Amino acid sequence: MKFFIDTANLAQIKEAQELGVLDGVTTNPSLMAKEGIKGQDKIIQHYIDICNIVDGDVSAEVISTDFKGIVEEGEKLAALHPQIVVKVPMIKDGVKALKYFSSKGIRTNCTLVFSSGQAILAAKAGATYASPFIGRLDDVSFDGLDLIASMRLIYDNYGYETQILAASVRHPVHIIKCAEIGADVATCPLSAITALLNHPLTDIGLAKFLADAGKK
Ligand code: E4P
Protein backbone atom coordinates (compact mmCIF):
# COMPACT_ATOMS: atom_id res chain seq x y z
CA MET A 1 0.00 0.00 0.00
CA LYS A 2 1.30 3.44 -0.94
CA PHE A 3 1.42 6.19 1.70
CA PHE A 4 0.42 9.71 0.73
CA ILE A 5 0.48 12.56 3.23
CA ASP A 6 -2.71 14.58 3.47
CA THR A 7 -1.49 18.11 4.05
CA ALA A 8 -0.25 21.29 2.41
CA ASN A 9 2.24 21.88 5.24
CA LEU A 10 5.72 21.85 3.70
CA ALA A 11 7.52 21.01 6.97
CA GLN A 12 5.31 17.96 7.51
CA ILE A 13 5.74 16.87 3.89
CA LYS A 14 9.55 17.14 4.29
CA GLU A 15 9.42 15.16 7.55
CA ALA A 16 7.43 12.33 5.93
CA GLN A 17 9.71 12.38 2.87
CA GLU A 18 12.79 12.11 5.11
CA LEU A 19 11.22 9.12 6.90
CA GLY A 20 11.57 7.38 3.54
CA VAL A 21 8.04 5.96 3.31
CA LEU A 22 6.27 8.70 1.36
CA ASP A 23 4.75 7.97 -2.03
CA GLY A 24 2.83 11.19 -2.67
CA VAL A 25 0.75 14.08 -1.33
CA THR A 26 -2.93 15.00 -1.37
CA THR A 27 -4.16 18.53 -0.80
CA ASN A 28 -7.56 20.17 -0.90
CA PRO A 29 -8.73 23.79 -0.72
CA SER A 30 -9.28 23.52 3.05
CA LEU A 31 -5.74 22.22 3.62
CA MET A 32 -4.32 25.05 1.48
CA ALA A 33 -6.36 27.64 3.43
CA LYS A 34 -5.13 26.11 6.71
CA GLU A 35 -1.57 26.96 5.64
CA GLY A 36 -2.62 30.50 4.68
CA ILE A 37 -2.02 29.85 0.95
CA LYS A 38 -4.42 32.20 -0.84
CA GLY A 39 -4.55 33.60 -4.38
CA GLN A 40 -3.91 31.72 -7.61
CA ASP A 41 -0.20 32.61 -7.93
CA LYS A 42 0.59 31.50 -4.38
CA ILE A 43 -1.43 28.30 -4.74
CA ILE A 44 0.35 27.39 -8.00
CA GLN A 45 3.78 28.08 -6.48
CA HIS A 46 2.84 25.96 -3.47
CA TYR A 47 1.99 22.96 -5.70
CA ILE A 48 5.36 23.34 -7.41
CA ASP A 49 7.12 23.57 -4.02
CA ILE A 50 5.39 20.35 -2.93
CA CYS A 51 6.40 18.58 -6.17
CA ASN A 52 9.99 19.60 -5.54
CA ILE A 53 9.98 17.91 -2.11
CA VAL A 54 8.39 14.56 -2.96
CA ASP A 55 9.03 12.04 -5.73
CA GLY A 56 5.43 10.83 -6.14
CA ASP A 57 1.99 12.05 -7.18
CA VAL A 58 0.64 15.35 -5.87
CA SER A 59 -3.13 15.89 -6.01
CA ALA A 60 -4.20 19.45 -6.88
CA GLU A 61 -7.93 20.12 -6.59
CA VAL A 62 -10.04 22.11 -9.04
CA ILE A 63 -12.60 24.50 -7.60
CA SER A 64 -14.81 24.78 -10.69
CA THR A 65 -18.01 22.74 -10.73
CA ASP A 66 -18.99 22.97 -14.42
CA PHE A 67 -17.44 20.80 -17.15
CA LYS A 68 -15.76 23.66 -19.04
CA GLY A 69 -14.32 25.20 -15.89
CA ILE A 70 -13.08 21.86 -14.51
CA VAL A 71 -11.37 21.05 -17.81
CA GLU A 72 -9.71 24.48 -18.14
CA GLU A 73 -8.55 24.48 -14.55
CA GLY A 74 -7.43 20.85 -14.64
CA GLU A 75 -5.41 21.29 -17.82
CA LYS A 76 -3.60 24.26 -16.25
CA LEU A 77 -2.88 22.31 -13.07
CA ALA A 78 -1.65 19.24 -14.99
CA ALA A 79 0.71 21.43 -17.03
CA LEU A 80 2.41 22.72 -13.87
CA HIS A 81 4.45 19.59 -13.20
CA PRO A 82 4.50 15.94 -14.33
CA GLN A 83 3.73 14.82 -10.76
CA ILE A 84 0.43 16.70 -10.59
CA VAL A 85 -2.78 14.64 -10.48
CA VAL A 86 -5.96 16.66 -11.05
CA LYS A 87 -8.44 16.25 -8.22
CA VAL A 88 -12.04 16.37 -9.46
CA PRO A 89 -15.21 16.27 -7.32
CA MET A 90 -17.70 13.39 -7.66
CA ILE A 91 -20.44 15.38 -9.39
CA LYS A 92 -22.05 14.95 -12.83
CA ASP A 93 -19.76 17.43 -14.61
CA GLY A 94 -16.85 15.98 -12.64
CA VAL A 95 -17.54 12.51 -14.06
CA LYS A 96 -17.67 13.97 -17.60
CA ALA A 97 -14.38 15.75 -16.94
CA LEU A 98 -12.78 12.54 -15.60
CA LYS A 99 -13.63 10.85 -18.88
CA TYR A 100 -12.22 13.79 -20.85
CA PHE A 101 -8.98 13.88 -18.82
CA SER A 102 -8.63 10.11 -19.16
CA SER A 103 -8.89 10.40 -22.97
CA LYS A 104 -6.16 13.07 -22.91
CA GLY A 105 -3.81 11.06 -20.68
CA ILE A 106 -4.22 13.48 -17.75
CA ARG A 107 -4.19 11.65 -14.43
CA THR A 108 -7.04 12.27 -11.98
CA ASN A 109 -8.13 11.75 -8.40
CA CYS A 110 -11.92 11.63 -7.99
CA THR A 111 -12.61 13.17 -4.60
CA LEU A 112 -15.58 13.20 -2.20
CA VAL A 113 -16.51 9.56 -2.83
CA PHE A 114 -18.95 8.33 -0.19
CA SER A 115 -20.68 5.37 -1.84
CA SER A 116 -19.95 2.30 -3.95
CA GLY A 117 -22.17 3.68 -6.73
CA GLN A 118 -20.01 6.79 -6.94
CA ALA A 119 -16.92 4.58 -6.93
CA ILE A 120 -18.25 2.63 -9.94
CA LEU A 121 -18.85 5.88 -11.86
CA ALA A 122 -15.32 7.10 -11.06
CA ALA A 123 -13.81 3.85 -12.33
CA LYS A 124 -15.94 3.77 -15.47
CA ALA A 125 -14.94 7.35 -16.24
CA GLY A 126 -11.29 6.28 -16.06
CA ALA A 127 -10.18 8.03 -12.86
CA THR A 128 -6.60 7.19 -11.89
CA TYR A 129 -7.57 7.31 -8.21
CA ALA A 130 -10.92 7.31 -6.39
CA SER A 131 -10.91 8.78 -2.90
CA PRO A 132 -13.43 7.37 -0.39
CA PHE A 133 -13.54 9.58 2.73
CA ILE A 134 -13.56 7.01 5.51
CA GLY A 135 -13.27 9.30 8.53
CA ARG A 136 -16.15 11.50 7.43
CA LEU A 137 -18.31 8.37 6.94
CA ASP A 138 -17.39 7.19 10.44
CA ASP A 139 -18.43 10.65 11.69
CA VAL A 140 -22.01 10.03 10.49
CA SER A 141 -22.19 6.47 11.84
CA PHE A 142 -21.38 4.59 8.61
CA ASP A 143 -18.30 2.38 8.72
CA GLY A 144 -15.93 3.97 6.23
CA LEU A 145 -13.91 0.77 6.02
CA ASP A 146 -16.98 -1.06 4.66
CA LEU A 147 -16.82 1.26 1.65
CA ILE A 148 -13.14 0.39 1.09
CA ALA A 149 -14.04 -3.32 1.17
CA SER A 150 -16.96 -2.86 -1.24
CA MET A 151 -14.80 -0.88 -3.66
CA ARG A 152 -12.03 -3.50 -3.53
CA LEU A 153 -14.57 -6.24 -4.36
CA ILE A 154 -16.16 -4.29 -7.22
CA TYR A 155 -12.90 -3.09 -8.77
CA ASP A 156 -11.43 -6.61 -8.61
CA ASN A 157 -14.63 -8.15 -10.07
CA TYR A 158 -14.21 -6.12 -13.24
CA GLY A 159 -10.48 -5.44 -13.32
CA TYR A 160 -10.92 -1.68 -13.00
CA GLU A 161 -7.50 -0.05 -12.89
CA THR A 162 -8.67 2.91 -10.78
CA GLN A 163 -6.70 2.88 -7.55
CA ILE A 164 -8.51 3.06 -4.22
CA LEU A 165 -7.08 6.04 -2.35
CA ALA A 166 -8.40 5.85 1.21
CA ALA A 167 -8.86 9.45 2.36
CA SER A 168 -10.03 11.20 5.49
CA VAL A 169 -7.87 8.78 7.45
CA ARG A 170 -7.83 9.72 11.11
CA HIS A 171 -5.69 7.19 13.02
CA PRO A 172 -3.27 4.26 12.66
CA VAL A 173 -6.00 1.59 12.90
CA HIS A 174 -7.58 3.08 9.76
CA ILE A 175 -4.23 2.61 7.98
CA ILE A 176 -3.80 -0.99 9.15
CA LYS A 177 -7.37 -1.96 8.22
CA CYS A 178 -7.02 -0.31 4.79
CA ALA A 179 -3.88 -2.38 4.22
CA GLU A 180 -5.71 -5.57 5.30
CA ILE A 181 -8.59 -4.86 2.92
CA GLY A 182 -6.27 -3.99 0.07
CA ALA A 183 -6.60 -0.26 -0.52
CA ASP A 184 -3.99 0.83 -3.04
CA VAL A 185 -3.14 4.04 -1.19
CA ALA A 186 -3.88 5.62 2.19
CA THR A 187 -3.54 9.39 2.46
CA CYS A 188 -2.92 10.25 6.08
CA PRO A 189 -2.04 13.08 8.40
CA LEU A 190 1.59 12.88 9.56
CA SER A 191 0.36 12.07 13.09
CA ALA A 192 -1.31 8.86 11.87
CA ILE A 193 1.81 7.77 9.96
CA THR A 194 4.18 8.38 12.88
CA ALA A 195 1.71 6.73 15.30
CA LEU A 196 2.47 3.47 13.47
CA LEU A 197 5.93 3.61 15.04
CA ASN A 198 4.67 3.35 18.59
CA HIS A 199 4.62 0.25 20.76
CA PRO A 200 5.38 0.24 24.49
CA LEU A 201 7.18 -3.12 24.24
CA THR A 202 9.54 -1.59 21.65
CA ASP A 203 10.36 1.21 24.11
CA ILE A 204 10.82 -1.20 27.03
CA GLY A 205 12.87 -3.61 24.92
CA LEU A 206 15.15 -0.89 23.59
CA ALA A 207 15.69 0.59 27.05
CA LYS A 208 16.76 -2.88 28.30
CA PHE A 209 19.08 -3.49 25.33
CA LEU A 210 20.75 -0.10 25.84
CA ALA A 211 21.08 -0.68 29.58
CA ASP A 212 22.59 -4.14 28.99
CA ALA A 213 24.96 -2.76 26.34
CA GLY A 214 26.32 -0.35 28.95
CA LYS A 215 27.07 -3.16 31.47
CA LYS A 216 30.64 -4.40 31.83
C1 E4P B 1 -7.89 13.94 0.72
O1 E4P B 1 -7.76 13.78 -0.46
C2 E4P B 1 -9.10 14.49 1.36
O2 E4P B 1 -9.37 15.77 0.88
C3 E4P B 1 -8.91 14.49 2.85
O3 E4P B 1 -8.40 13.22 3.23
C4 E4P B 1 -10.14 14.84 3.63
O4 E4P B 1 -9.85 14.63 4.99
P1 E4P B 1 -10.75 15.24 6.19
O5 E4P B 1 -12.03 14.48 6.22
O6 E4P B 1 -9.90 14.99 7.40
O7 E4P B 1 -10.92 16.70 5.87
Boltz pocket constraint, residues with backbone or C-beta under 6 A from the ligand:
constraints:
  - pocket:
      binder: B
      contacts: [[A, 6], [A, 26], [A, 27], [A, 28], [A, 111], [A, 131], [A, 133], [A, 135], [A, 136], [A, 167], [A, 168], [A, 169], [A, 187]]
      max_distance: 6.0
